[in-house]
Amino acid sequence: MPLFIIPLYYQLLEAYHPQSNNYSSPKINLVETLPSPKPQVLGINSSTPLNTPSIGGDGKIINLVLIGDSMIDTLSQNICQQSLQKYYPTVKFNLLKYGYGSTNIESASKRLNETTTYLGKENPSVFSQNPDIIVIESFAYNNFGNSQKGIDRQSQSLTKITDLIKTESPKTKIILASTIAPNSVSFANGAKDIYYSSLEKIEKTATIKLYLQNIINFASKNNLPLSDAFHPSLFGQNGLEELINSTDNIHPSNLGTELFCDTLAKSILDNQLIN
């Protein structure tokens, strides 16, 4: 299917300001609301100019660590670098991905201060890499289920992780991140050994969205910088299909990667995390 050309993407990203939506109940609402007119999104390497001047950081090398599950692991390194260069053309980013597939957020703290192994590769602790900025993604796609107890576990883990960074690496800047939204119609179609019914897709994607929203609420409550790709990726109640990999219908496509990384780069700029 040809990629839709979405010319309002960067204008939407530039104008977007996350709102605090206090989490009230993890109960799934199976009623889908009618979608508003479909937003438009630019393709990769669009020539449309960006009004995003670099602020500070000239000539610096920034160690940027991304921690998460496979939603981080599958991000294109090249696309992320391109996004960062749009906002910081004179800064060199040493992009370190600590995205481990099929892991939940409780495993993240071990990556911070211990040597860990993923897919046969041994990775040094995050702290040993002298990180300037650590990005903690939500792990919403590997959650603890649709219950208040599960939501609380995510919040407790976020507290543990952010406290550990502040204690062990006080000069490191922290930014929380929500990844792209899932699509309840196509979710996991084509993924190996996964066969969900239509109802299971609705239930699982609704739960994922609860955890994506919860990390946004946590960032607001604790006055932490936030990169929110969740809300811009929505069309009505579903994730835009163009942003999702058509092979497994879970992970970001190239366009989804661009949205996530552009949102991250803009959030770093807006929060002045590089001086």
N, C-alpha and C positions, 0 to 999 in steps of 0.2 A: 504494500500500500504506500503510495507516495507520501512523503513528509509534508504536513501542512505548514505553510509559511505564516508565521504569526507576528505581524509587525508591531504590536503593542507590548511585546514582552518586556523590553528594557524600561519602557515608560511605567509599566505596572510595578516592576521591581524597584525603580527609583522612588516611586510614590508610596510604596507599601510601608506601613508602620504597624508592627504587630500590636494587637490589643490583648490585654489580659482578660482571659475568659476563665473565671474561677471554676475549677472542676467541682461538680456537685454529686454526680452519681455515675458509676460505671455501667449502669444498665443499658443494654443495647437497644437502640431505636431502629427497628427494621423498616420503618416507613421512610422511603426516599423522597426528599423534597424535589419539586420541579426545578430543573437547572435554569440558571440565567443564561443570557447569550454567551456563546463560547468565546473565551478570551483568545487572543492571537499571540503566537510565540515565534520569535525569530529562529531561523535555523543556525546551525553551527557556523562559526566564522563569518557571521553577517557583516556586511560593510556599513551598516547603519552606525553613525557616530555615537559615542557614549559621552555624556557630560559627567565624567568621573575623573577629575584631576587627581594625581597622586599628591598625598599630603605627607611629607617627611619621609624618612627612611632611605634617602638617596645613598646608593652604594652599599647598603647593608646586606648581610646574609642572615636570613631569618629561618630558624629551625621550626617548622610548622608540623606538628604531630596530629594525626587524625585517628581517634580511637572509636571503634564500633564493631559491628558485625559484618556480614557480607555486603550490606548496603554501602559500606566504606571500602571493603576489599575489592569490589567490582568497579569502583570509580576509575575512569581513565586518567592516568597520571598526566598525560599530555594536555588533555582538555582542562584539567584543574590548573595546570601551570599557565595555560592561555588566559584563563579567567583571572588569576592573580595578577598577571602582567597587565591586563586591562586597567586595573586599579592602581597598581604599583609598578610602573614600567621600569623603574631604576633599581628595584629591589630584587635580589636573588633569593628564591625560596628553595630551601632544602625540604622537600615534601616527604614526610615519613608516614606511611599508612600502617596503622596497627588495627586493621579490620580483620577479625577472625570469624569466619562463617559459622553459623549454628551455635553461637555463644550468646549468653545473656549478660546484662549489665553488671551482675555480681562478679563476673570474671575480669572486669576491666582493671581493678586495682592491682591485680597481680602483674599485669603488663607494665604498670608504672614503676615498680621497684624490684622486679625479678626478671631474669632471662626466661623467655618463653619460646615455645616451638609451635609453628603453624605450617601445615602442609610440608613437613620435613625440613623447614628452614628455621634455624635458631636465630631469634631476635633479641638483642640486648634490651635491658630495661629502658623504658622511656626516659626516666630521670638521667640515665647515663648519656643520653643524647643531647643534654643541655638544651632542652626545648625553650624557645622563646614564647610560643603559643601552643596550647593544647586544646584541641577541639574534641568535645565529648558528644558523640551522637547518641540518639535516644535508645538504641537497641529495641525499638518498638516492634520490629518484625520477629524478634525472639523474646516474647513477653512472658508474663506470669499468669496470664488468663484474665478473663473478664470478671474481676472482683475488686472491691476496695482494698483487700489485703494485697493483691497483686500490684495495684497502683502504688500503694504505700511502700512496697518493696523497691519499686523503681525510685521513688523519692528518697528513701533511706540510702540506697546505693549512690545516688547522685550526691547526697550530703557527705557520705564517706569518701567518695572520690575527690570532690572539690576540697574538702578539709585536708586530705592527704597531700594534694598538690600545694595548697597554701602553706602547709607545714614543712614539707620536704623540699619544695622548689619555689620559695616565696616570690622570686622575681618573674616566674612564668605567668603569662596572662592566660586566663581561662575563658573559653567561649563554648556555650552549649549549642547543639544543632539538632533540628528536626529534619528528617529526610523527606523525600517525595511521598505523596499519598498513594495508597493502593487503589486498584480498580476492582469493585466487587463483582463485576460481570466476567472479567477475563482472568481474575487472580489465579496465578500458578498454572494456567493453561500451558502445557508443554514442559513444565518442570518435571525432572526425572522422579519417577515413583510417587508422584503426588496426584491424587484424583479426588477433588472436592466436589460435592454436590453444590447446586446453586445456593441452597440455604447455608451450607458450611462456608462458602465464599463470603456471603453477606456477614455472617457472624464473625469470621476471622478478620476481615478487613475493618469491620466496625471496632473490634478490639484493638487492632493496630492503631487506629486513629485516636482512640482514647489515650494511648501511651504517647503518641506524638503530641497531643494537646497537653498532656501532663508535664512534659519537659519544658514546654513553653510557659506553663503556669509556674513551674519551679523557678525558671530563670527570672520571671517577673517578681515573684515573691522574695527571692534572695538577691535581687539587684545584680544579676549576672548578665554579661553580654549574650545575645542570642542571635543565631542564624536560623531563620525560619523558612525552609523551602516547602514546608507542608501546605500552608495556606495558598501560596501562589500556584501550587501544582494542582489545585482542586478545580473541577468543573462540576458545579453543584455539589453533590456529596461524594463524587468519585474522583480518583486521580486521572489526569489527562492521559489517554493511551499513548500519545506521541512521546511522553516522558518516560515510558516504561518499556523495558526490553521486550521485544515481541517474541523472543525465543522461549523465555520462561515466565514472562508476565509477572515478575516480582521486582527485579533489580532495575536500576536506572538505565535508560537508553543513553546514547551520546547526548541527546538533547536534555534528558533528565540530569545527566552529569553536569552539563553546562549550567542548568538552573541551580543545582545544589552549590556548585563551586562559585558561580557568580554571586549568589546570595551570601555565601561565606565571605568572599572577598569584599563585598560591599559592607557587610557587618563589621569586618575588621577595620575598614576605613571609617565607618560611622562612629565606632567606639574608640577610635584613635589608639588602637592596640600597637601600632608601630609609630614611633616618634622619629 
